[in-house]
Amino acid sequence: MNKICTGDQVIVLAGRDKGKRGVVSSRKDDSHLLVDGINIVKKHAKPNPMKGTTGGIVEKTMPIHQSNVAIFNAATGKADRVGIKVTDGKRVRVYKSSGEEIKIA
């Protein structure tokens, strides 16, 4: 079970975008995430008339490693760690600071 899932609101702990918040849009692989509005780079794109795309400089969201983000706890307003708790035979994610269950958005 991944501790950070798609739809979670996260806060960046390290790097150029430190302190910014965003929502996880997808997972690229086991350890990299795509977060909306975080780690945006400018890429030079060639025009492709077959696809109808124009060329130029395009802003693109790049993956960020999951160790550089932490889940955002709205109750405390701070970053928090995630724990796994087994209740009624099901594994659920909980905030480490308060022990309350993380709701899936």
C-alpha positions in Angstrom: 0.0 0.0 0.0 1.4 3.4 -1.0 1.4 6.0 1.7 0.7 8.8 -0.7 -2.1 8.2 -3.3 -3.7 10.0 -6.2 -5.9 12.8 -5.0 -4.0 13.5 -1.8 -3.0 17.1 -1.0 0.7 17.2 -0.3 3.3 19.8 0.7 6.8 19.9 -0.8 9.6 19.4 1.7 12.7 19.8 -0.4 13.8 21.4 -3.7 13.0 24.4 -5.7 9.2 24.4 -4.8 9.8 23.9 -1.0 6.7 24.9 1.0 4.2 24.8 -1.9 1.1 22.6 -1.8 -0.6 20.7 -4.6 -2.8 17.7 -5.3 -1.2 14.4 -6.6 -2.6 13.9 -10.1 -0.9 10.5 -10.8 1.9 8.2 -10.0 4.6 7.6 -12.6 6.1 4.6 -10.9 6.6 3.2 -7.4 8.6 6.3 -6.2 7.7 9.2 -8.4 4.5 11.4 -8.3 3.0 14.1 -10.6 1.8 17.0 -8.4 -0.3 19.8 -10.0 1.6 23.1 -10.0 4.8 21.6 -8.6 8.1 21.0 -10.5 7.0 22.8 -13.6 9.7 23.1 -16.3 9.9 24.7 -19.7 10.4 22.3 -22.6 11.1 23.1 -26.2 8.5 21.4 -28.4 8.7 20.9 -32.1 5.6 21.6 -34.2 3.8 18.5 -35.4 1.3 19.2 -38.2 0.1 15.6 -38.2 -1.2 16.0 -34.6 -2.1 19.7 -35.1 0.3 20.9 -32.3 2.2 24.1 -32.6 5.8 24.4 -31.6 7.4 26.7 -29.0 8.2 26.7 -25.3 5.7 24.6 -23.3 5.4 24.4 -19.5 5.2 20.8 -18.4 4.8 19.2 -14.9 7.7 16.8 -14.2 7.7 13.9 -11.6 8.9 14.5 -8.1 10.2 11.8 -5.8 7.8 10.8 -3.0 10.5 11.3 -0.3 10.4 15.1 -1.1 6.7 15.5 -0.3 4.6 14.9 2.8 0.8 14.6 3.1 -0.9 17.8 4.2 -3.0 17.5 7.4 -5.8 20.1 7.1 -6.7 19.9 10.8 -3.2 21.1 11.9 -2.3 23.0 8.8 1.1 21.3 8.6 2.8 18.4 6.9 2.3 15.0 8.5 3.6 11.5 8.2 1.4 8.6 7.2 1.0 5.3 9.1 -0.8 2.1 8.4 -3.3 0.7 10.9 -5.3 -2.5 10.6 -8.9 -2.2 11.6 -11.5 -4.9 11.1 -9.1 -6.8 8.8 -8.6 -3.8 6.5 -5.5 -1.6 6.2 -6.2 2.1 6.5 -3.9 5.1 6.3 -3.7 7.3 9.4 -2.0 10.6 10.4 1.0 9.8 12.7 0.4 12.9 14.8 -3.3 12.5 15.6 -4.0 8.9 14.7 -7.1 9.9 12.7 -7.9 8.1 9.5 -7.1 9.8 6.1 -10.2 10.3 4.1 -9.9 9.4 0.4 -10.8 12.4 -1.7 
